[in-house]
Amino acid sequence: MIDTHCHLDQTDFRDDVDAVVRRAHEAGVEAMVTVAVSADSSENMLRLMAGKPGLFAAVGIHPNNTHEAQPGDWDRVVALVDRPGVVALGETGLDKHWDVAPFELQQDYFDRHIRLSQQTGLPFIVHTRDCEADVMAMLEAARSRGPLTGVMHSFTGGSETAARCVELGMYVSFAGMVTFKKSDDLRRTAATIAADRILVETDSPYLSPMPLRGKRNEPANVLHTAKVVAEARGVSLADFDRQSTANARRLFSRMNDVVPI
């Protein structure tokens, strides 16, 4: 199993990140992609990965952090893309829920991440909250320039949107929300995703799955989400594990430069 999205540099893990990574491996999670939210966070990822086999990084600036970015911060992110262990860009995207950063600025940084992805071949990780149509419009426009390689992180949309994302070249990832009692629609959507385009994640320390809601989330808990998604799709956990792991390795292809994970 691979946790395709976590935030292990958050202060929630300050005192026990090594134990968190160890528990993930003991639970059968062979790799984790820990995702940046700022230039500082991006640089912290490289320090965090040191001495931790199976830990990989995404570098970028979160839409809700774009208003805090300083001159030169984007160049700091770009300077990291060829560093060992960096497998993705992000997280990027758009967010109208928190409304903390000017929307035009969010769009500017989203476009930067997509263009950098198209230039380098690194996949980009998309955050979407209360602005699905805006995100889709930018993906459609970007696809007209060239192929897209990325993932819709912590997907909560409907099956039609998911299908269009796959048509555009994207993967679709599910987090703990798919396990919630009231998430029947989301589980039905998870059942419709093409087998070679589905992923799972924790988004830890956030979005703890059932039965762990209210507790700090961590990568080992991706197994809870995987079990629910496998059940929704009518396949065994073992089969879903093999498929989703293969998908993650295909998307985050730089992982395969490390043998073994």
C-alpha positions as CSV (number, residue, x, y, z in Angstrom):
1,M,0.0,0.0,0.0
2,I,1.1,3.6,-0.7
3,D,-0.2,6.6,1.2
4,T,-0.2,9.1,-1.7
5,H,-0.8,12.2,0.4
6,C,0.3,13.1,3.9
7,H,1.8,16.1,5.7
8,L,4.4,14.7,8.0
9,D,6.2,18.1,8.4
10,Q,3.1,19.5,10.3
11,T,3.6,20.3,13.9
12,D,1.3,17.4,14.8
13,F,4.2,15.1,14.1
14,R,7.0,17.1,15.6
15,D,7.6,14.8,18.5
16,D,7.1,11.3,16.9
17,V,7.5,11.4,13.1
18,D,10.0,8.5,13.2
19,A,7.6,6.4,15.1
20,V,4.8,7.4,12.7
21,V,6.8,6.3,9.7
22,R,7.8,3.0,11.5
23,R,4.1,2.2,12.3
24,A,3.2,2.8,8.7
25,H,5.8,0.3,7.5
26,E,4.7,-2.2,10.1
27,A,1.1,-1.8,8.8
28,G,2.2,-2.7,5.3
29,V,2.5,0.9,3.9
30,E,5.6,0.7,1.8
31,A,5.8,4.3,0.7
32,M,4.4,7.7,1.7
33,V,4.3,11.0,-0.3
34,T,4.6,13.9,2.1
35,V,3.2,17.0,0.6
36,A,4.4,20.6,1.0
37,V,2.3,23.7,1.5
38,S,5.0,26.5,1.1
39,A,8.6,27.1,0.0
40,D,9.8,26.6,3.6
41,S,7.7,23.4,3.8
42,S,9.1,22.2,0.5
43,E,12.7,22.6,1.8
44,N,11.8,20.9,5.1
45,M,10.6,17.9,3.1
46,L,14.1,17.1,2.0
47,R,15.4,17.2,5.5
48,L,12.5,15.1,6.7
49,M,13.2,12.4,4.2
50,A,16.8,11.9,5.2
51,G,17.3,8.4,6.7
52,K,13.6,7.4,6.2
53,P,13.3,4.8,3.5
54,G,10.0,4.9,1.7
55,L,9.4,8.6,2.3
56,F,9.0,10.8,-0.7
57,A,8.2,14.5,-1.2
58,A,5.9,16.8,-3.2
59,V,7.1,20.4,-3.4
60,G,4.9,23.4,-4.0
61,I,2.7,26.1,-2.6
62,H,-0.8,25.4,-1.3
63,P,-3.5,27.7,-2.6
64,N,-4.3,28.9,0.9
65,N,-0.6,29.9,1.4
66,T,-0.2,31.8,-1.9
67,H,-0.8,35.1,-0.2
68,E,2.1,34.5,2.2
69,A,4.5,33.6,-0.6
70,Q,7.5,36.0,-0.7
71,P,9.4,37.1,-3.8
72,G,11.7,34.3,-4.8
73,D,9.6,31.6,-3.1
74,W,8.5,30.1,-6.4
75,D,12.1,30.0,-7.6
76,R,13.0,28.1,-4.4
77,V,10.3,25.5,-5.2
78,V,11.5,25.2,-8.8
79,A,15.1,24.6,-7.6
80,L,14.0,21.5,-5.8
81,V,12.3,19.6,-8.6
82,D,15.4,17.6,-9.5
83,R,16.4,16.7,-6.0
84,P,16.4,12.9,-5.1
85,G,13.1,11.8,-3.5
86,V,11.0,14.6,-5.0
87,V,8.2,12.8,-6.9
88,A,5.5,15.5,-7.4
89,L,4.5,19.1,-7.4
90,G,2.0,20.6,-4.9
91,E,-0.2,20.7,-3.4
92,T,-1.7,23.2,-5.7
93,G,-5.2,24.0,-6.8
94,L,-8.0,26.4,-5.8
95,D,-10.0,27.0,-2.6
96,K,-13.0,29.3,-2.1
97,H,-14.0,27.8,1.2
98,W,-11.5,29.5,3.5
99,D,-11.2,32.6,1.2
100,V,-7.8,33.6,2.7
101,A,-5.9,34.2,-0.5
102,P,-7.0,36.3,-3.5
103,F,-8.6,33.9,-6.0
104,E,-6.6,35.4,-8.9
105,L,-3.4,34.7,-7.0
106,Q,-4.5,31.1,-6.4
107,Q,-5.2,30.7,-10.1
108,D,-1.8,32.2,-11.0
109,Y,0.0,29.7,-8.7
110,F,-2.1,26.8,-9.9
111,D,-1.2,27.6,-13.5
112,R,2.5,27.8,-12.5
113,H,2.4,24.3,-11.0
114,I,0.6,22.8,-14.0
115,R,3.1,24.4,-16.5
116,L,6.0,23.2,-14.4
117,S,4.5,19.7,-14.5
118,Q,4.2,19.9,-18.2
119,Q,7.8,21.0,-18.5
120,T,9.3,18.5,-16.2
121,G,7.0,15.5,-16.3
122,L,6.5,15.6,-12.6
123,P,2.8,15.0,-11.6
124,F,0.9,17.7,-9.8
125,I,-1.4,17.3,-6.8
126,V,-4.7,19.2,-7.0
127,H,-6.6,20.6,-4.0
128,T,-10.2,21.6,-4.7
129,R,-12.7,23.1,-2.2
130,D,-15.9,24.8,-3.2
131,C,-14.6,25.6,-6.7
132,E,-14.9,22.5,-8.8
133,A,-16.0,24.3,-11.9
134,D,-13.1,26.7,-11.7
135,V,-10.6,23.9,-11.2
136,M,-12.0,21.9,-14.1
137,A,-11.9,25.0,-16.4
138,M,-8.2,25.4,-15.7
139,L,-7.5,21.8,-16.2
140,E,-9.4,21.9,-19.5
141,A,-7.4,24.9,-20.6
142,A,-4.1,23.3,-19.6
143,R,-5.0,20.1,-21.5
144,S,-5.3,22.1,-24.6
145,R,-1.6,23.0,-24.3
146,G,-0.4,19.4,-23.7
147,P,-0.9,16.2,-21.7
148,L,-1.7,16.4,-18.0
149,T,-0.2,14.2,-15.3
150,G,-1.6,14.6,-11.8
151,V,-4.0,13.6,-9.2
152,M,-7.3,15.0,-7.8
153,H,-6.4,14.8,-4.1
154,S,-9.0,13.8,-1.5
155,F,-11.7,13.7,-4.1
156,T,-15.2,14.5,-3.0
157,G,-16.9,15.3,-6.3
158,G,-19.4,13.2,-8.3
159,S,-18.8,10.4,-10.8
160,E,-19.3,12.7,-13.9
161,T,-16.5,15.0,-12.7
162,A,-14.3,12.1,-11.8
163,A,-14.8,10.6,-15.3
164,R,-13.9,13.8,-16.9
165,C,-10.7,14.1,-14.8
166,V,-9.7,10.7,-15.9
167,E,-10.4,11.6,-19.5
168,L,-8.0,14.6,-19.1
169,G,-5.3,12.3,-17.9
170,M,-5.7,12.7,-14.1
171,Y,-5.8,10.1,-11.3
172,V,-8.4,10.3,-8.5
173,S,-7.5,9.7,-4.9
174,F,-9.8,9.0,-1.9
175,A,-9.2,9.9,1.7
176,G,-10.9,9.3,5.0
177,M,-14.2,11.0,4.0
178,V,-15.1,8.0,1.9
179,T,-15.4,5.9,5.1
180,F,-17.8,8.3,6.8
181,K,-21.3,6.9,7.4
182,K,-23.0,9.7,5.3
183,S,-20.6,9.2,2.4
184,D,-22.7,6.8,0.3
185,D,-22.6,9.0,-2.8
186,L,-18.8,9.2,-2.5
187,R,-18.5,5.5,-2.2
188,R,-20.6,5.1,-5.3
189,T,-18.3,7.5,-7.1
190,A,-15.3,5.5,-5.9
191,A,-16.8,2.4,-7.5
192,T,-16.9,4.1,-10.9
193,I,-13.2,5.1,-11.2
194,A,-11.2,3.3,-13.9
195,A,-9.1,0.6,-12.1
196,D,-5.8,2.0,-13.4
197,R,-6.6,5.6,-12.1
198,I,-7.6,5.1,-8.5
199,L,-5.5,6.0,-5.5
200,V,-5.9,6.2,-1.7
201,E,-4.4,8.6,0.8
202,T,-4.7,9.8,4.4
203,D,-4.1,13.6,4.1
204,S,-2.8,13.0,7.7
205,P,-2.8,14.5,10.2
206,Y,-6.3,15.4,8.9
207,L,-9.4,13.5,7.8
208,S,-9.0,10.4,10.0
209,P,-11.1,7.5,8.7
210,M,-13.7,5.6,10.5
211,P,-13.4,4.2,13.2
212,L,-10.7,6.8,14.2
213,R,-12.5,10.1,13.7
214,G,-11.5,12.6,16.2
215,K,-7.9,11.3,16.5
216,R,-4.8,12.4,14.7
217,N,-4.5,10.7,11.4
218,E,-1.3,9.0,10.2
219,P,-0.2,7.0,7.1
220,A,-0.8,3.6,8.7
221,N,-4.5,4.4,8.6
222,V,-4.6,4.4,4.8
223,L,-5.5,0.7,5.3
224,H,-8.9,1.7,6.7
225,T,-9.7,3.8,3.6
226,A,-8.4,1.1,1.3
227,K,-10.7,-1.5,2.9
228,V,-13.8,0.7,2.4
229,V,-12.9,1.6,-1.2
230,A,-12.2,-2.1,-2.0
231,E,-15.6,-3.1,-0.6
232,A,-17.3,-0.4,-2.6
233,R,-15.7,-1.6,-5.8
234,G,-16.5,-5.3,-5.0
235,V,-12.9,-6.4,-4.9
236,S,-10.7,-7.9,-2.3
237,L,-8.4,-5.7,-0.3
238,A,-5.4,-7.7,-1.6
239,D,-6.4,-7.0,-5.2
240,F,-7.1,-3.3,-4.5
241,D,-3.8,-3.1,-2.7
242,R,-2.0,-4.4,-5.8
243,Q,-3.8,-2.2,-8.2
244,S,-3.6,1.1,-6.2
245,T,0.0,0.5,-5.5
246,A,0.8,-0.1,-9.1
247,N,-1.1,3.1,-10.0
248,A,0.8,5.1,-7.4
249,R,4.1,3.8,-8.7
250,R,3.1,4.7,-12.3
251,L,2.0,8.2,-11.4
252,F,4.9,9.0,-9.0
253,S,7.3,7.2,-11.3
254,R,10.4,8.6,-9.6
255,M,9.7,6.2,-6.7
256,N,10.8,3.4,-9.0
257,D,14.3,4.9,-9.0
258,V,14.6,3.7,-5.4
259,V,15.0,-0.1,-5.1
260,P,13.8,-1.4,-2.8
261,I,11.5,1.1,-1.2
